């Protein structure tokens, strides 16, 4: 890591398998040269670092944050009541210039609340959104909002489109990002009062607005930015996750059904792994 660059603050208590999985990831990143500050109950985090035999020479620091926001807690109330929770402390490191960014796999609502409370909003952004990069057939389209704002106004969708366009252009290097609104059909007459009003505004903007798109268009790679309200976006995202898991189970079952299928599975294992599919460990039998 280049000298003078602040480390990344990582919520050590975020996610279902924290702190074990988070510490493992931090060690892996540190071995590749990324400086990390693990934020969480110091004694517990250091114990996990020792258990995983992290070298003392790795660029890993620990910042004590004795409180944790649980997944079932109300985000805003938890942020205000638990002043020393790992999410809030991580954001404070960013605010104070001690970290260049913050990562958490914990309560997404609490992460959003913490960002607004500690860092504030950018410019005239009414509501920040959660953005997700989709595993498309080509490119790297983004979907937002995927859960931060369940109920939205047309202004919010327009701002989501602007923020998504900036992300696609500045982060992903797309020169003229193609922007669309997720709807129940491509025709202008479809959608809701919310989507129709947002579409009218985006048609008058300087963005490369493509109109409405449907759920089947999310993974084609023909769009760069798709916007929707947080309720619809979250349902769409979770549907894709569930479909991927179900398809994975079907493929695994099929590859373990017979001896020929097991042999075929072994032959395509590397190709499947290249697209993120975890093959089972076959034990070839006669």
TILO-86402 format. One record per residue (C-alpha): residue in one letter; x, y, z. Coordinates in nm, 4 decimals, m for minus. Layout:
# TILO-86402
<node code="A" xx="X" yy="Y" zz="Z"/>
...
# end
This chain:
# TILO-86402
<node code="X" xx="0.0000" yy="0.0000" zz="0.0000"/>
<node code="X" xx="0.1303" yy="0.3441" zz="m0.0904"/>
<node code="X" xx="0.2447" yy="0.5515" zz="0.2066"/>
<node code="X" xx="0.0157" yy="0.8287" zz="0.3225"/>
<node code="X" xx="m0.3074" yy="0.6552" zz="0.2160"/>
<node code="X" xx="m0.5529" yy="0.6018" zz="0.5008"/>
<node code="X" xx="m0.6654" yy="0.2449" zz="0.5716"/>
<node code="X" xx="m1.0176" yy="0.1106" zz="0.5237"/>
<node code="X" xx="m1.2359" yy="0.0817" zz="0.8358"/>
<node code="X" xx="m1.4091" yy="m0.2574" zz="0.8510"/>
<node code="X" xx="m1.7013" yy="m0.3357" zz="1.0811"/>
<node code="X" xx="m1.5698" yy="m0.6528" zz="1.2440"/>
<node code="X" xx="m1.9143" yy="m0.7379" zz="1.3834"/>
<node code="X" xx="m2.1133" yy="m0.7113" zz="1.0602"/>
<node code="X" xx="m2.2594" yy="m1.0216" zz="0.8968"/>
<node code="X" xx="m2.3847" yy="m1.3636" zz="0.9966"/>
<node code="X" xx="m2.0392" yy="m1.5102" zz="1.0593"/>
<node code="X" xx="m1.8749" yy="m1.2154" zz="1.2318"/>
<node code="X" xx="m1.6121" yy="m1.1709" zz="1.3520"/>
<node code="X" xx="m1.4633" yy="m1.4945" zz="1.2144"/>
<node code="X" xx="m1.5375" yy="m1.4323" zz="0.8448"/>
<node code="X" xx="m1.4640" yy="m1.0594" zz="0.8667"/>
<node code="X" xx="m1.1265" yy="m1.1127" zz="1.0307"/>
<node code="X" xx="m1.0429" yy="m1.3770" zz="0.7712"/>
<node code="X" xx="m1.1223" yy="m1.1290" zz="0.4929"/>
<node code="X" xx="m0.9213" yy="m0.8542" zz="0.6608"/>
<node code="X" xx="m0.6181" yy="m1.0818" zz="0.6876"/>
<node code="X" xx="m0.6494" yy="m1.1748" zz="0.3205"/>
<node code="X" xx="m0.6727" yy="m0.8074" zz="0.2185"/>
<node code="X" xx="m0.3792" yy="m0.7127" zz="0.4410"/>
<node code="X" xx="m0.1638" yy="m0.9831" zz="0.2835"/>
<node code="X" xx="m0.2319" yy="m0.8131" zz="m0.0503"/>
<node code="X" xx="m0.1156" yy="m0.4775" zz="0.0869"/>
<node code="X" xx="m0.4460" yy="m0.3158" zz="0.1905"/>
<node code="X" xx="m0.4258" yy="m0.1493" zz="0.5326"/>
<node code="X" xx="m0.7295" yy="m0.2289" zz="0.7479"/>
<node code="X" xx="m0.8757" yy="m0.1050" zz="1.0751"/>
<node code="X" xx="m1.0994" yy="m0.3693" zz="1.2307"/>
<node code="X" xx="m1.3690" yy="m0.1989" zz="1.4374"/>
<node code="X" xx="m1.5399" yy="m0.3929" zz="1.7153"/>
<node code="X" xx="m1.4998" yy="m0.5182" zz="2.0744"/>
<node code="X" xx="m1.1202" yy="m0.5056" zz="2.0959"/>
<node code="X" xx="m1.0647" yy="m0.8112" zz="2.3139"/>
<node code="X" xx="m1.2854" yy="m1.0299" zz="2.0951"/>
<node code="X" xx="m1.1350" yy="m0.9050" zz="1.7681"/>
<node code="X" xx="m0.7768" yy="m0.9493" zz="1.8873"/>
<node code="X" xx="m0.8583" yy="m1.2997" zz="2.0108"/>
<node code="X" xx="m0.9898" yy="m1.3882" zz="1.6665"/>
<node code="X" xx="m0.6816" yy="m1.2427" zz="1.4989"/>
<node code="X" xx="m0.4666" yy="m1.4588" zz="1.7258"/>
<node code="X" xx="m0.6820" yy="m1.7655" zz="1.6614"/>
<node code="X" xx="m0.6372" yy="m1.7185" zz="1.2875"/>
<node code="X" xx="m0.2646" yy="m1.6642" zz="1.3428"/>
<node code="X" xx="m0.2467" yy="m1.3236" zz="1.1822"/>
<node code="X" xx="0.1103" yy="m1.2024" zz="1.1526"/>
<node code="X" xx="0.1953" yy="m0.8977" zz="1.3620"/>
<node code="X" xx="0.3638" yy="m0.7466" zz="1.0563"/>
<node code="X" xx="0.0357" yy="m0.7230" zz="0.8605"/>
<node code="X" xx="m0.1112" yy="m0.3713" zz="0.8201"/>
<node code="X" xx="m0.4065" yy="m0.4427" zz="1.0517"/>
<node code="X" xx="m0.5156" yy="m0.2174" zz="1.3372"/>
<node code="X" xx="m0.7957" yy="m0.2681" zz="1.5872"/>
<node code="X" xx="m1.0289" yy="0.0104" zz="1.7024"/>
<node code="X" xx="m1.2360" yy="m0.0645" zz="2.0098"/>
<node code="X" xx="m1.6139" yy="m0.0378" zz="1.9674"/>
<node code="X" xx="m1.7769" yy="m0.2317" zz="2.2524"/>
<node code="X" xx="m2.1358" yy="m0.2092" zz="2.1216"/>
<node code="X" xx="m2.2985" yy="m0.3906" zz="1.8299"/>
<node code="X" xx="m2.6122" yy="m0.3099" zz="1.6294"/>
<node code="X" xx="m2.8081" yy="m0.6329" zz="1.5940"/>
<node code="X" xx="m2.9937" yy="m0.7157" zz="1.2721"/>
<node code="X" xx="m3.3365" yy="m0.6841" zz="1.4355"/>
<node code="X" xx="m3.2791" yy="m0.3428" zz="1.5932"/>
<node code="X" xx="m3.4328" yy="m0.0192" zz="1.4680"/>
<node code="X" xx="m3.1466" yy="0.1478" zz="1.2732"/>
<node code="X" xx="m3.1994" yy="0.5096" zz="1.3787"/>
<node code="X" xx="m3.2689" yy="0.4311" zz="1.7435"/>
<node code="X" xx="m2.9657" yy="0.2004" zz="1.7651"/>
<node code="X" xx="m2.7389" yy="0.4667" zz="1.6148"/>
<node code="X" xx="m2.8485" yy="0.7211" zz="1.8737"/>
<node code="X" xx="m2.8654" yy="0.4891" zz="2.1730"/>
<node code="X" xx="m2.5445" yy="0.2944" zz="2.1143"/>
<node code="X" xx="m2.2861" yy="0.5672" zz="2.0694"/>
<node code="X" xx="m1.9964" yy="0.3198" zz="2.0639"/>
<node code="X" xx="m2.1335" yy="0.0673" zz="1.8159"/>
<node code="X" xx="m1.8947" yy="m0.0689" zz="1.5524"/>
<node code="X" xx="m2.0781" yy="0.0887" zz="1.2569"/>
<node code="X" xx="m2.0836" yy="0.4385" zz="1.4019"/>
<node code="X" xx="m1.7215" yy="0.4238" zz="1.5205"/>
<node code="X" xx="m1.6114" yy="0.3097" zz="1.1730"/>
<node code="X" xx="m1.7867" yy="0.6082" zz="1.0151"/>
<node code="X" xx="m1.6252" yy="0.8399" zz="1.2686"/>
<node code="X" xx="m1.2842" yy="0.7158" zz="1.1534"/>
<node code="X" xx="m1.3785" yy="0.8183" zz="0.7968"/>
<node code="X" xx="m1.5103" yy="1.1549" zz="0.9142"/>
<node code="X" xx="m1.1906" yy="1.2258" zz="1.1083"/>
<node code="X" xx="m0.9648" yy="1.1319" zz="0.8182"/>
<node code="X" xx="m0.8294" yy="0.8193" zz="0.9877"/>
<node code="X" xx="m0.9846" yy="0.5898" zz="0.7259"/>
<node code="X" xx="m1.0456" yy="0.6314" zz="0.3537"/>
<node code="X" xx="m1.3662" yy="0.4316" zz="0.3504"/>
<node code="X" xx="m1.5938" yy="0.2050" zz="0.5532"/>
<node code="X" xx="m1.7158" yy="m0.1503" zz="0.4878"/>
<node code="X" xx="m1.9886" yy="m0.3393" zz="0.6746"/>
<node code="X" xx="m2.1924" yy="m0.6537" zz="0.6106"/>
<node code="X" xx="m2.4176" yy="m0.5757" zz="0.9055"/>
<node code="X" xx="m2.7566" yy="m0.4080" zz="0.9467"/>
<node code="X" xx="m2.7917" yy="m0.2157" zz="0.6176"/>
<node code="X" xx="m3.0415" yy="0.0260" zz="0.7668"/>
<node code="X" xx="m2.7997" yy="0.1056" zz="1.0473"/>
<node code="X" xx="m2.5190" yy="0.1583" zz="0.7956"/>
<node code="X" xx="m2.7345" yy="0.4071" zz="0.6069"/>
<node code="X" xx="m2.8428" yy="0.5800" zz="0.9280"/>
<node code="X" xx="m2.4819" yy="0.5968" zz="1.0463"/>
<node code="X" xx="m2.3646" yy="0.7447" zz="0.7172"/>
<node code="X" xx="m2.6273" yy="1.0202" zz="0.7331"/>
<node code="X" xx="m2.5778" yy="1.0873" zz="1.1035"/>
<node code="X" xx="m2.1971" yy="1.0954" zz="1.1028"/>
<node code="X" xx="m2.1010" yy="1.1961" zz="0.7483"/>
<node code="X" xx="m2.4126" yy="1.3829" zz="0.6390"/>
<node code="X" xx="m2.5627" yy="1.4089" zz="0.2907"/>
<node code="X" xx="m2.3777" yy="1.5179" zz="m0.0210"/>
<node code="X" xx="m2.5004" yy="1.8472" zz="m0.1633"/>
<node code="X" xx="m2.8767" yy="1.8532" zz="m0.2166"/>
<node code="X" xx="m2.9258" yy="1.4756" zz="m0.2110"/>
<node code="X" xx="m3.2592" yy="1.4207" zz="m0.0366"/>
<node code="X" xx="m3.2077" yy="1.0512" zz="0.0381"/>
<node code="X" xx="m2.8997" yy="0.8359" zz="m0.0123"/>
<node code="X" xx="m2.9569" yy="0.4992" zz="m0.1791"/>
<node code="X" xx="m2.8018" yy="0.1544" zz="m0.1538"/>
<node code="X" xx="m2.6427" yy="0.0512" zz="m0.4837"/>
<node code="X" xx="m2.5756" yy="m0.3064" zz="m0.5925"/>
<node code="X" xx="m2.3596" yy="m0.4151" zz="m0.8857"/>
<node code="X" xx="m2.5362" yy="m0.6961" zz="m1.0714"/>
<node code="X" xx="m2.3648" yy="m1.0079" zz="m1.2160"/>
<node code="X" xx="m2.4792" yy="m0.9467" zz="m1.5724"/>
<node code="X" xx="m2.3929" yy="m1.1299" zz="m1.8916"/>
<node code="X" xx="m2.1767" yy="m0.8308" zz="m1.9890"/>
<node code="X" xx="m2.0675" yy="m0.5111" zz="m1.8216"/>
<node code="X" xx="m2.1500" yy="m0.4328" zz="m1.4593"/>
<node code="X" xx="m2.4968" yy="m0.2734" zz="m1.4369"/>
<node code="X" xx="m2.6049" yy="m0.1223" zz="m1.1077"/>
<node code="X" xx="m2.9429" yy="m0.1295" zz="m0.9378"/>
<node code="X" xx="m3.0510" yy="0.1325" zz="m0.6851"/>
<node code="X" xx="m3.2178" yy="0.1680" zz="m0.4429"/>
<node code="X" xx="m3.2081" yy="m0.1889" zz="m0.3079"/>
<node code="X" xx="m3.3415" yy="m0.1257" zz="0.0390"/>
<node code="X" xx="m3.2696" yy="0.2089" zz="0.1991"/>
<node code="X" xx="m3.5918" yy="0.3909" zz="0.1017"/>
<node code="X" xx="m3.9078" yy="0.1809" zz="0.0995"/>
<node code="X" xx="m4.1299" yy="0.4720" zz="m0.0017"/>
<node code="X" xx="m4.0061" yy="0.7271" zz="m0.2552"/>
<node code="X" xx="m4.1105" yy="1.0392" zz="m0.4409"/>
<node code="X" xx="m4.0271" yy="1.1110" zz="m0.8063"/>
<node code="X" xx="m3.7438" yy="1.3423" zz="m0.6968"/>
<node code="X" xx="m3.5773" yy="1.0523" zz="m0.5185"/>
<node code="X" xx="m3.5781" yy="0.8301" zz="m0.8283"/>
<node code="X" xx="m3.4365" yy="1.1143" zz="m1.0359"/>
<node code="X" xx="m3.1560" yy="1.1654" zz="m0.7849"/>
<node code="X" xx="m3.0914" yy="0.7887" zz="m0.7737"/>
<node code="X" xx="m3.0503" yy="0.8011" zz="m1.1507"/>
<node code="X" xx="m2.8041" yy="1.0893" zz="m1.1263"/>
<node code="X" xx="m2.6008" yy="0.9178" zz="m0.8522"/>
<node code="X" xx="m2.6011" yy="0.5866" zz="m1.0396"/>
<node code="X" xx="m2.4905" yy="0.7599" zz="m1.3580"/>
<node code="X" xx="m2.2001" yy="0.9243" zz="m1.1763"/>
<node code="X" xx="m2.0996" yy="0.5859" zz="m1.0283"/>
<node code="X" xx="m2.1091" yy="0.4134" zz="m1.3682"/>
<node code="X" xx="m1.9104" yy="0.6938" zz="m1.5293"/>
<node code="X" xx="m1.6544" yy="0.7675" zz="m1.2588"/>
<node code="X" xx="m1.6044" yy="0.4245" zz="m1.1015"/>
<node code="X" xx="m1.6779" yy="0.1827" zz="m1.3859"/>
<node code="X" xx="m1.5534" yy="0.3989" zz="m1.6706"/>
<node code="X" xx="m1.8719" yy="0.3964" zz="m1.8808"/>
<node code="X" xx="m1.8586" yy="0.7058" zz="m2.1013"/>
<node code="X" xx="m2.2359" yy="0.7482" zz="m2.1537"/>
<node code="X" xx="m2.4231" yy="0.5251" zz="m1.9063"/>
<node code="X" xx="m2.7630" yy="0.3981" zz="m2.0199"/>
<node code="X" xx="m3.0236" yy="0.4681" zz="m1.7507"/>
<node code="X" xx="m3.3666" yy="0.3082" zz="m1.7086"/>
<node code="X" xx="m3.6477" yy="0.2816" zz="m1.4540"/>
<node code="X" xx="m3.7594" yy="m0.0637" zz="m1.3398"/>
<node code="X" xx="m4.1254" yy="m0.1187" zz="m1.4223"/>
<node code="X" xx="m4.3860" yy="m0.3836" zz="m1.5045"/>
<node code="X" xx="m4.3516" yy="m0.3228" zz="m1.8777"/>
<node code="X" xx="m4.1528" yy="m0.1214" zz="m2.1301"/>
<node code="X" xx="m4.4509" yy="0.0795" zz="m2.2582"/>
<node code="X" xx="m4.4809" yy="0.4405" zz="m2.1443"/>
<node code="X" xx="m4.8333" yy="0.3701" zz="m2.0163"/>
<node code="X" xx="m4.7098" yy="0.1089" zz="m1.7680"/>
<node code="X" xx="m4.5702" yy="0.1700" zz="m1.4202"/>
<node code="X" xx="m4.7144" yy="0.3778" zz="m1.1385"/>
<node code="X" xx="m4.7684" yy="0.7464" zz="m1.0750"/>
<node code="X" xx="m4.4229" yy="0.7453" zz="m0.9142"/>
<node code="X" xx="m4.2406" yy="0.5899" zz="m1.2100"/>
<node code="X" xx="m4.4303" yy="0.7938" zz="m1.4709"/>
<node code="X" xx="m4.3469" yy="1.1236" zz="m1.3015"/>
<node code="X" xx="m3.9810" yy="1.0232" zz="m1.2606"/>
<node code="X" xx="m3.9648" yy="0.9119" zz="m1.6247"/>
<node code="X" xx="m4.1015" yy="1.2451" zz="m1.7457"/>
<node code="X" xx="m3.8332" yy="1.4284" zz="m1.5479"/>
<node code="X" xx="m3.5531" yy="1.2026" zz="m1.6715"/>
<node code="X" xx="m3.6660" yy="1.2427" zz="m2.0320"/>
<node code="X" xx="m3.5978" yy="1.6159" zz="m1.9940"/>
<node code="X" xx="m3.2567" yy="1.5583" zz="m1.8340"/>
<node code="X" xx="m2.9180" yy="1.5308" zz="m2.0018"/>
<node code="X" xx="m2.8885" yy="1.1650" zz="m1.9010"/>
<node code="X" xx="m2.8952" yy="0.8875" zz="m2.1607"/>
<node code="X" xx="m3.2386" yy="0.7777" zz="m2.0443"/>
<node code="X" xx="m3.3730" yy="0.4581" zz="m2.2015"/>
<node code="X" xx="m3.7212" yy="0.4637" zz="m2.0500"/>
<node code="X" xx="m3.8707" yy="0.1673" zz="m1.8656"/>
<node code="X" xx="m3.7146" yy="m0.1762" zz="m1.8339"/>
<node code="X" xx="m3.8483" yy="m0.5015" zz="m1.6945"/>
<node code="X" xx="m3.7043" yy="m0.7433" zz="m1.4413"/>
<node code="X" xx="m3.5808" yy="m0.9716" zz="m1.7179"/>
<node code="X" xx="m3.3560" yy="m0.6892" zz="m1.8432"/>
<node code="X" xx="m3.1553" yy="m0.6526" zz="m1.5219"/>
<node code="X" xx="m2.8900" yy="m0.9125" zz="m1.6049"/>
<node code="X" xx="m2.8566" yy="m0.8705" zz="m1.9810"/>
<node code="X" xx="m2.5925" yy="m0.5988" zz="m1.9590"/>
<node code="X" xx="m2.7837" yy="m0.3809" zz="m2.2059"/>
<node code="X" xx="m2.8310" yy="m0.1160" zz="m1.9349"/>
<node code="X" xx="m2.5791" yy="0.0469" zz="m1.7033"/>
<node code="X" xx="m2.8052" yy="0.1990" zz="m1.4356"/>
<node code="X" xx="m3.1508" yy="0.0843" zz="m1.3253"/>
<node code="X" xx="m3.3422" yy="0.2831" zz="m1.0625"/>
<node code="X" xx="m3.6402" yy="0.1955" zz="m0.8472"/>
<node code="X" xx="m3.7728" yy="0.2453" zz="m0.4954"/>
<node code="X" xx="m3.6078" yy="0.0549" zz="m0.2117"/>
<node code="X" xx="m3.8997" yy="m0.1845" zz="m0.1636"/>
<node code="X" xx="m3.9078" yy="m0.3012" zz="m0.5253"/>
<node code="X" xx="m3.5288" yy="m0.3009" zz="m0.5533"/>
<node code="X" xx="m3.4870" yy="m0.5151" zz="m0.2443"/>
<node code="X" xx="m3.7460" yy="m0.7662" zz="m0.3651"/>
<node code="X" xx="m3.5743" yy="m0.7829" zz="m0.7056"/>
<node code="X" xx="m3.2314" yy="m0.8313" zz="m0.5485"/>
<node code="X" xx="m3.3477" yy="m1.1031" zz="m0.3078"/>
<node code="X" xx="m3.5319" yy="m1.2790" zz="m0.5913"/>
<node code="X" xx="m3.2101" yy="m1.2919" zz="m0.7926"/>
<node code="X" xx="m3.0194" yy="m1.4244" zz="m0.4907"/>
<node code="X" xx="m3.2809" yy="m1.6927" zz="m0.4291"/>
<node code="X" xx="m3.2870" yy="m1.7924" zz="m0.7945"/>
<node code="X" xx="m2.9085" yy="m1.8267" zz="m0.7984"/>
<node code="X" xx="m2.9151" yy="m2.0500" zz="m0.4889"/>
<node code="X" xx="m3.1950" yy="m2.2661" zz="m0.6281"/>
<node code="X" xx="m3.0183" yy="m2.3028" zz="m0.9628"/>
<node code="X" xx="m2.6962" yy="m2.3904" zz="m0.7823"/>
<node code="X" xx="m2.8698" yy="m2.6678" zz="m0.5891"/>
<node code="X" xx="m3.0288" yy="m2.8047" zz="m0.9061"/>
<node code="X" xx="m2.6939" yy="m2.8115" zz="m1.0860"/>
<node code="X" xx="m2.5183" yy="m2.9763" zz="m0.7901"/>
<node code="X" xx="m2.7880" yy="m3.2415" zz="m0.7621"/>
<node code="X" xx="m2.7719" yy="m3.3089" zz="m1.1347"/>
<node code="X" xx="m2.3926" yy="m3.3422" zz="m1.1315"/>
<node code="X" xx="m2.4043" yy="m3.5929" zz="m0.8468"/>
<node code="X" xx="m2.6897" yy="m3.8044" zz="m0.9837"/>
<node code="X" xx="m2.4992" yy="m4.0722" zz="m1.1753"/>
<node code="X" xx="m2.1415" yy="m4.1811" zz="m1.2366"/>
<node code="X" xx="m2.1337" yy="m4.0190" zz="m1.5857"/>
<node code="X" xx="m2.2702" yy="m3.6933" zz="m1.4453"/>
<node code="X" xx="m2.0054" yy="m3.6959" zz="m1.1721"/>
<node code="X" xx="m1.7337" yy="m3.7444" zz="m1.4314"/>
<node code="X" xx="m1.8836" yy="m3.4629" zz="m1.6399"/>
<node code="X" xx="m1.8945" yy="m3.2456" zz="m1.3305"/>
<node code="X" xx="m1.5245" yy="m3.2994" zz="m1.2715"/>
<node code="X" xx="m1.4516" yy="m3.1982" zz="m1.6319"/>
<node code="X" xx="m1.6462" yy="m2.8704" zz="m1.6083"/>
<node code="X" xx="m1.5487" yy="m2.7868" zz="m1.2498"/>
<node code="X" xx="m1.2951" yy="m2.5174" zz="m1.3443"/>
<node code="X" xx="m1.5352" yy="m2.3567" zz="m1.5932"/>
<node code="X" xx="m1.8132" yy="m2.3441" zz="m1.3345"/>
<node code="X" xx="m1.5760" yy="m2.2036" zz="m1.0721"/>
<node code="X" xx="m1.4852" yy="m1.9219" zz="m1.3122"/>
<node code="X" xx="m1.8422" yy="m1.7910" zz="m1.2912"/>
<node code="X" xx="m1.8604" yy="m1.8270" zz="m0.9146"/>
<node code="X" xx="m2.0273" yy="m2.1687" zz="m0.8900"/>
<node code="X" xx="m1.9000" yy="m2.3854" zz="m0.6058"/>
<node code="X" xx="m1.8817" yy="m2.7422" zz="m0.7191"/>
<node code="X" xx="m1.9242" yy="m3.0261" zz="m0.4677"/>
<node code="X" xx="m1.6281" yy="m3.2384" zz="m0.3759"/>
<node code="X" xx="m1.6765" yy="m3.5504" zz="m0.5793"/>
<node code="X" xx="m1.5479" yy="m3.8861" zz="m0.4679"/>
<node code="X" xx="m1.5392" yy="m4.0832" zz="m0.7943"/>
<node code="X" xx="m1.6799" yy="m4.4299" zz="m0.7487"/>
<node code="X" xx="m1.6762" yy="m4.7337" zz="m0.9711"/>
# end
